[in-house]
Amino acid sequence: MLDSVIVRQAVLSDLDALAPLFDGYRRFYGRAADISGAREFLAARFDHNESTLFIAHDGDSAVGFTQLYPSFSSASMARIFVLNDLFVEERARGNGVATKLLSAAAHYAKSLGAVRLTLSTEITNTTAQSVYERAGWKRDEQFHVYHFAVQG
C-alpha cells in the first residue's frame, strides 16, 4: 500500500475529505462525534492561515492527515512547528501512511527554516510512540509538560 499512498499539503477544497478524518481523530481521543464542528474548526484554520495540513490519499480515498501549528523557540530564536494532530484510518494503519505524513511535515518545516518539530501523545499510545521513534523522533528526557485549564 505504501507505494500507492500520496501525501500532499491540503488546500481548502480538501475540507470535505479532511473533516471525517479529523472527526475520527477526535473520536480516537474519546470525544463525541461532531462532523460539522470538525469541518468548522478546520475551515477556521484555513481561513485564518493558522495551521498547515497534509493529507494522505490511497487512490481516491483520503486515509490520513497531520496538522502543524507554527510557533517559535525563544531559546533558539527560531521557528518551530507543533505537530498537533496525526491520524490514519484504521483500515490503512500499519502500511507506512503515518511515516509518510511525518516525513512530509519534516520536509515542510525544514523548507521554512524551522529548527524543530514537537508533538505529544498519550502515555498509553505505545503504537504511535513506536512509529515516531522509528521515524527518528526522540522522547524528551529534559522537560516535564504542564497544562493550565483556562476557565471562562
N, C-alpha and C positions, 0 to 999 in steps of 0.2 A: 504494500500500500504506500510506503514512503515515497516511491518514485512518482506516484500519481498525485501526491498532495502538493498543492501550490499555495504558498504563503505570500501575501502582499499587504501593503498598507491599505487599510479600509478607507472608504470615502462615504459621504453621506448617502449615496444610493445603495450602500450595503446595509443600511439600517434595518430593513425587514429581515435580513439574514442574521444580523447580529443580535437583535432583540431576543429571540428564543434561546440563543446561546448564553447571553447574559442572564436571562431568567434561570436557565439551567445551572449556571454558576452560583447564583444566589440560593437556589433550592439546595444545592450541594452543601451549602453552609447553613442549612436549617431555616431559611427564610421562606415565607409563603410565596406561592406563585403569583406573579404580577407582571404579565407580559406588557401591558400598556404602560405601567410605571417604568419597566426596563427600557422600553422604547423612548419614553420621555426623558429619562435620565441620560441615555446615550445621545439623543438629539441635542440636549443642552450642552454636552461635552463638545460635540461638533460645532454647534452654534457659537460657542464662546472660545473655541480653539483651546480647550483646557486639557485635552489628552490626545494621545496618538494611539490608534488601534491597528492591530494586524489581524487579518482573518485568514483562516486556512480552509481551502476547498479541496475536496476529493471529487473530481469531476464537477458536476453542477451543484453538489451538496456542500454547504458550509458545515465544517466539522469541529472548528475550534477558533479561539480568539485569544488575544492578550491585549491588555490596556496599560499604557505607560503614562505616568503623570510627571511633568517636568518639575524639577526642584534644583536646589543648589547646595553645595557643601561650603559652609563658611570657612572651615579649617583649611580646605583645599583651594578655596576661592575658585571653584569650578562648578560647571553644570553636572548634575546627576539626574537619573530618572528612577522613579519608583515604579516597579513592575507590580501593579496593584492587583491585577486580575489575570488569571490564566485558566482556561477551561477547554477541555476536549470532550466531545460527546463520548459516552460510554462505549458505543459500538466502534469508535475509532481509536480508543486507547491502546497503548502497547505497541503502536506502529510507528512511533517516531514523530508524531504530529507535534507534541509539546516541545520536543527538541528543535524542530524546525521553527516554531514560534519563538522560542528563546533565542535562537540564532538570529532571526530577523530583528528582534528587539536589540540585541547586542550590536548588530551592524548599523542599525539606525542611530543608536546612542553614540557609537564611535564616529559616524559621519557628521554629527553635530558637536564633536569635541568633548563629549561627556567623559568623565573620569570613572564613573561607577554606575552600575545598576544595583538596586537593592530591592529585596522582596521579603515578605514574611508569610509563613503558612502555619497552620495548626500544628501543634506538637505531635498530635496523633496521626497526621497525614504523612506517614512514612513513605508511601508510594511516590508522592510528589517530591519529597526530600531526596529520594534516590535518583529521580530524574534530574533534579537541579545539580546534585553532586556529580553525576555522570557528565553533565554539560559543563563542569568546571566551576560551578558556584561553590563558595566556601561559607560554612556556617560561622556566624560571628562568635568569637570567643572573648571579645573585649568589652562589649557593651550589653547592658540589660535594657530592654524596651519597656517603657511605661506608657500608660494611656490615662487620660483625664476626660471623663464624660462631661461635656458642656450641657447643662440642663437649661431649658428655656423657662 
